[in-house]
Amino acid sequence: VKQLNKSMLTSWCGIRSYRLSRAFSGNSFNRMNGRNEEVTVIKDEIDKFATINDWWDPQARSARGLHSMNQLRVPLIRDALLKRPLATQRDEVATPLEGYTVLDVGCGAGLLCEPLARLGARVKGIDPVANSISVARDHASLDPVLSGRLTYECGTMEDLLTARVQYDAVVASEVVEHVADVGLFVKQQCQLVKPGGVAVLTTINRTLTSYALAIVMAEYVLGLLARGTHTWSMFVTPEELAGHLTTIGMKVEQVRGMSYNPLNNQWSWGYQWVNYAIQARKPVLSSWV
């Protein structure tokens, strides 16, 4: 009860505290690492995932919902790359994403990277948690099909920006609710998108329903996630995220709600009250890179 009360006090701190905490955390990480450039990583958020080793156990509480979320996010990314309406036709080939490049930001142990690579895409996964990258590499090595299609790197988008490499799709799934500065994160993500390419994000809306379901129920009642995994004040509304995207010139193509049933571990497209996905495309003639 004390832990839940503490979580409630922290979560109901309001928008002003939400913005201050993000800015403070980001600056603290900069000073700690002796770096002058702006970064979006919060060390306390990284530490939450640093010791997880059971990512690839589909029944483990740390990843059960993420495994099944691929039911929605893999077709979403596939169809965004192929520029077709979501799930309107069957693939005539086993590798419809052959020739496309994908960057998965905050990839964890590669739960989303592997199915995208199996569809033919050349996928790069990055994550600041060294243990997660180690687990990802070990698991990928078990499937020879992934050799040459999938690579991993322990790092952040800030590290990639200096290389000036761009991708057909840059994905950030269940990440923005853990970063210090959402606007900066989105800007960096889209800088890594090729002109004509897409940015795809999934995250959690900041609503009363998301507090009740994603924190109270998921963390404290059902135990689907470790307590403290999420902070309600760091959730991002679809309007805020779309605003960040349009401000930098991206064209938002769709925003879709995602509904999760923990009883059968199934996801479906639905209301935006808790989880949602957003897809935005960079203009071919973009005024920025």
Stockholm file with secondary structure:
# STOCKHOLM 1.0

chainA/1-289         VKQLNKSMLTSWCGIRSYRLSRAFSGNSFNRMNGRNEEVTVIKDEIDKFATINDWWDPQARSARGLHSMNQLRVPLIRDALLKRPLATQRDEVATPLEGYTVLDVGCGAGLLCEPLARLGARVKGIDPVANSISVARDHASLDPVLSGRLTYECGTMEDLLTARVQYDAVVASEVVEHVADVGLFVKQQCQLVKPGGVAVLTTINRTLTSYALAIVMAEYVLGLLARGTHTWSMFVTPEELAGHLTTIGMKVEQVRGMSYNPLNNQWSWGYQWVNYAIQARKPVLSSWV
#=GR chainA/1-289 SS CHHHHHHHHHHTTHHHHHHHHHHHHHHHHHHHHTCCSCCCCCHHHHHHHTTCCCTTCTTSTTTHHHHHHHHHHHHHHHHHHHTSCTTCSCCSSSCTTTTCEEEEETCTTTTTHHHHHHTTCEEEEEESCHHHHHHHHHHHTTCGGGTTTEEEEESCHHHHHTTTCCEEEEEEESCGGGCSCHHHHHHHHHHTEEEEEEEEEEEECCSHHHIIIIIIIIIIISCSSCTTSCCGGGCCCHHHHHHHHHHTTCEEEEEEEEEEETTTTEEEEECSSSEEEEEEECCSSCSCC
#=GC SS_cons         CHHHHHHHHHHTTHHHHHHHHHHHHHHHHHHHHTCCSCCCCCHHHHHHHTTCCCTTCTTSTTTHHHHHHHHHHHHHHHHHHHTSCTTCSCCSSSCTTTTCEEEEETCTTTTTHHHHHHTTCEEEEEESCHHHHHHHHHHHTTCGGGTTTEEEEESCHHHHHTTTCCEEEEEEESCGGGCSCHHHHHHHHHHTEEEEEEEEEEEECCSHHHIIIIIIIIIIISCSSCTTSCCGGGCCCHHHHHHHHHHTTCEEEEEEEEEEETTTTEEEEECSSSEEEEEEECCSSCSCC
//
